[in-house]
Every structure is written in C-alpha cells, then in structure tokens.
Amino acid sequence: MGKKNQGGLVYSTDQGRMCPQCRRPSSECVCSDTVSRPAGDGIVRVSRETKGRKGKGVTLITGIPLDDKALKAYAKQLKAKCGTGGTVRDGIVEIQGDQRDTLVPLLEQKGWTVKRAGG
C-alpha cells in the first residue's frame, strides 16, 4: 500500500562510512561525482557574515567556477595567503575574519569578475 522502506546502509564495520545511494564505501562512491551545482552568473561574490557564529565574522566567497576538488585546493591557497583558517561548504568558501580587502585582488588575478556583496 505505501512505499517500501528501502533502509540505507550508512556505516559498515568492515568498510567504514557508506554511500546510501550506491551502497559503496564513501571513498569509492560513484554517485557523488555526478552531483553538480547549478551554473552561476559568472560573477564571484565576496561578502562578510556573522549569523550563527556567535558574533565571529567570516568572509564568504560564492560563485567560484571550479569543481569540488579544485575548489578545496584553491581555498587552501586563499587561507594560506590570509593566514587564517576556513572551510568549503556546498561550494561556498568560508575564510575566518574580514578578509575581503585581501581576497578581492587575489580572485581578480585569476581573471574572474569579482564583486563585493553585502556592504
């Protein structure tokens, strides 16, 4: 009558974390390679945000036209240039602190159109 509960294997003691879609180990997942973000408008936006971070500000960089692996490597370079930490979440690079003045010229050197967003 209703939908069958497929039940997704999430963790295996033999192989560790598992992908619930293709049921392979996360390191061998074939379905995550096909996931892509929608194409943006070609503009890289640099903004500052403090929401949900107990007043600590971070600089957000959105719209960088790179795949996930290259984006993580480029974010590592940006963090080193700024001398701070950060992360990549859902295609958005987060750099700790207000680093907009440092990041805008670095992004423009790559040939991208860069805009400061949100003040």
Summary of the structure (lengths in Angstrom):
residues: 119
radius of gyration: 18.3
end to end distance: 54.1
largest distance: 59.6
contacts: 268
relative contact order: 0.17
helix: 26%
strand: 26%
